[in-house]
């Protein structure tokens, strides 16, 4: 193993240091605990070496269930610990910037749950900090890019069989909204997924956002206008829309449909992708049942572990996290003011590899 215990001391490929990647998980709430379970029971090539949480009792309880795992209240102490090769950040969004900057001090690769940060200014600070390192260190957890149906849709669009995309329709429905969920959270926490996947599917940036509010459902809690209809314009001329309905009652459903010059393709109907083109339609029925994105989370973390052990960083990066933060800021303003709002996105800099 390389020398450990001081900032900037760990360089090179984590795969060269250890056959199994030692991961420090920051945040042991619902998401963090689920990632600890995933790394322990599902993922190959990695193990949880440390967990970090200000709630020390919760951290210790999670660590107690993992052989060889230590609990910490301080991020720097955890990242300096022997056996820590990489970091998975699953703490609340406002704590991400500090955690990532600490990981940069130790030059550790990071998988950071979305949002990267709650606002574009802090995301830009991280972008500049990573550029100063001279190489990529961060993958952002936009897990829909690893969902099998979205991957197939992306492949179909990239292949050009259906011609150029013209419209993109998204539906995002929950059975009920979490307690205290607000209008702004509908944009920042929920529609953020559609922001990233729209950019990824199309290979285009979102340039403007409009938010429309139909009459609210009788089941919408006080303080939440639900459902809402969000419209994105892209720099490639595509218009994408998102129906966000957080109190749909009947269950959780995420769908997407691409309308192209030569046909359409839709995913999320519960039986894999439907393709309509040249007078025919078809699809396959997925056997069995899984929570909608459990497999995507597994595939995302496994891809991160595999890349990290090779000494690589792949997947969505800080620029993608920044772009979503900027789109979210425009979306909240559009929601609040009832107007079309242009996205204030800086020119994309040369990014490290």
N, C-alpha and C positions, 0 to 999 in steps of 0.2 A: 504493500500500500504506500501511497504517497504520504509525505508528512502532513499531518493535520493539526488543527488547533489554532491557526492564525489566519487572519484575512489574507486573501490573495495567494495562499500557499498551495492550493489544489488546482493543478492544471492538467490538461491532457484528457485522454479517454477514460471515463469511468469504467468501461469494460476491461481496461487493463489493470484496474485496481482490484476488482473483485468479480468472481464468477456470478455472484448474486448482488444486484444493486441494492444498497442500503438507502432507504427512503425515509426522510423526516417529513411527517404529515403535520402541517400547521393548521390548527383548528380541529376540534374533536366534537363538533356539533353533529347534526344529522348527516350532512354531506361528508364531513371529515371522517366520521365513524364508518360510513359506508365505504369510503375509499380504503380505510384500514382493512375492513373485511375483504374488499376486492383484492388488494395487494397480498393479503395473507392466504385467501382461499381460492382465488381464480387466476391471478396473473402468474405467469412463469418468469423466472429470471430476476425476481425482486423480492425484497422483504421489508417490513417496517422496522427501522432501527430506532426511531424516536418519534414521539408525538409532542406537540406544543399547544398549550392552551392556558390562558389566564385563569380559567377555572381549573385549579390544580386537581381537585377531587375528580372532576370529569376526565381529565387527562390521565390520571393514575388508574382510573377504572378501565379506560380503553387500553392502556398499556399492559395492564394486568392480564388481559386476554391474549397477548401476543408474546411468544417466547423471545427473550432477548431484547425486548423493546423498553426504552427508558422514557420517562415522562419529564417534561420541562415546562416552566412558566416563561422562560426567556428564549426568544428565537435564536439569538447569537450563540448562547450556550449550547443549544441543540445542534446548530449547524457546525459548531467546532468539535462536536463529539466524535470520537473514533468510530468508524464504520458508517458515517453518513456520507453518501455519494451524490445524492440528489434530493430535491425538495418538491413536495406537492402542497400547494397552498389552497386551503379550503376554509379559510377564516372569512368573516364578513368583509364585503368589498372595501369599506373605508380603511381596513387594516392591510390591504394588499401592497400598497406602495412601500411601506416600511419593511414588510417581509421580503419583497423582491430586492430592494436595495441592500438588505443584509445578505441575501443570497449572492448578489453580485460581488460583495466584499470577499466572499469565499469562492467566487467563480464557480458556483454550483449550477447545474442545469435545473430548470424549474418547469413543472406543469402547474399553471395557475388557473383555478376555476374562474369562470366569468362571473361578474364583470372584471376586466383587468383592473380598473379603478372606477370610481363613481363619476368621474368628470374628465373631459379631454385635457385639461391643464396638467393634471397629475399623470395622465397617460403619456403626454409629451415629455414630461420629465423622465419617465422610465425609458422612453424611446431614446432620448439623448444619453442616458446612463448606459444603456446597452451598446449604443454606438461607440461610447468611450472604451468599452471592453474590447471592441474590435471583432467580436464574434457573437452569434446568437446564443442566448441562454434560455429564452422563455418560449414555451408553447402555451397558448391560451385555450381553455377548455370549452371550445365550441363543439360539443360532442355530436351535433347533428351531421357534421362533415364525415362522421364515422358510421352513421346509420346506414344499413345495407340498402334501404330503399332510396335514400337521398344520394348515395353513391351511384346507384344505377341511373337515377335521373340525371345526375351530373355527367355521367359517361355518355348517355344518350344525347344530351344537348351538345356536349363537346364533339361528338361524332358527326354532327351536322345532318343526320338523317331526316330530321323534322324541319330543317331550315333554320332561319334566324328566330330566336325567341322574340315575341312581341309584347306579351303580357305574362305576368306571373301572379297567380292567386294563392293566398295562404289562408288556412283556417286553423285557429289555435283556440281550443275550447277546454275548459276545466269544469269539473263537477261543481266546485265551489271555491270561492276566493279565500285565501288564508285570512285569519283575523288581522285587522288593521291595514289591509291592503288598500292602497290609494291609487288615484288616477295616474300619478307620476310613476308609481311602481309598475303599473300595467305596461308602460313604455319601457322603463329601465330594466325590469326584471323578466317580463314576459315577451314583449315584442322584440327585445334585443336578439332573441334567437333568430327571428325572421330577418332582422337586419343583416346578420352575418351570413345566413344561408342564402339570402338574395344576392349579396355581393359575390359569394363563392360560386353559386350556380351559374351566374351570368358572366363573371369575370369583369364586373363593372362597379363603379362607385355610386353610391346613392347621393344625389345632389339636392333633393328637396323633400320635405315631408308635409303632408296635410292630414289632419285628424278630424273625422266627422263623428258626431254623437247622435245615434238614433235615440228614440225614447228608451229609458232604462227598463230593464227587467224588474218585475216586482220582487225578485229575489236578490237584487243587488243590494249589498249592505250600505249603510249610510256612509257618505264620503267617497263612494265609488260609482262612477258612471259606467254602466255595463249593459250591453256590449259597446264596443267602439270599432270604428272602421278607419284604418290607417292606410294612406296612399304614399308610395315612394316613387320618385322619378330618378332615373339613372343617367349617367353621362353617356350611355350608349343608346338612349332613346326608349328604353323599355319602361313600362309602367307596372309596378307591382302593388298589390293590395293585401292587407291583412285584416281579417275579421278576428278580433280578440274578444272572446266571450268567456269570462271567468266564472260565471254562475250558470253554466249550461245545464246543470242538474244530472244529465244522463250519464256522464262519464268524462274521460280524458280522450281527446281526439286531436291529432295534428295531421293536417293534409296540405298538399301542395299540388298545383296544376300549372304546367307550362303550356302556353298557347303560342304555337310557332307557325311559320309560313306554310308548312306541309302537314300539320297535324298537331295533336295535343298529347300530353303525357301527364298522368295523375298518380300520386302516391298517397298512402295513408288511409285507404279504404278498409284496411283489415285483411286484404287479400293481395298484398303486394302491388306492383305497379300496373296500371292500365294504360295501354297505348292505343290511340285512335289515329289511323292514317290510311289513306288510299282505300277507303271503303271497308276497312276491317278494324276490329278491336280485339284486345285480348289481354291476358294477364295470368298470373298463377296464384294459387291459394297457399299461404304460408301455414304449414302444419303446426299444431301445438300453440301454446300461449306463453308469452313473456310480457313483463311490463314494457311499455312502448319503447323505451330507450335504454333498457338495462344492457342489452347487447352492445349498443353504441358506446356506452360508458366503458364497458369491458374492452372493446376494440380500441378505443381511444387510449386508455391507460396502457394496454399491451403494446400499442404502436410507440408510445412515448418511451416505455422501458426498453424496447428493442432498439430504438434509435439512440437512446442515451448510452446504452452498452456499446454501441458502435462508435460512440464519440460524436454523434450527429444531433442536430435539433431540426425537427420537421414540423409540419402542421401549421395551424394559424399562429401568428406571432404578435408581437407588440403592436405593429402597425394595424393589424386587424382589430385588436382590442381598442386602440385609439379611435379608429374609424367608427366603431359601434358606439363609443362614448360620445363622439361628435354628433352622430345621427340621433342618439338618444336625447342629447341636449336640444337639438332642433325639434325633435318630436314632442318633448314636454312643453316647449314654448308654443308650438302649433296647437297642442291640446289646450293650453291655458288661454291663448289669445284668439283661437278660432280662425287662424289664417295660415296660408301656405308659408313655410319657413325654409329658406335655403340653408343647406348644411355648410357650416364654416369648417372646411377641411384644409389643413396646410398642404403645400406641395409635398408629394411623397419624396423623402430623401433617399439617397443611396443607403441601403440597409446592409448590415453585416450578414455574413453567411455562416 
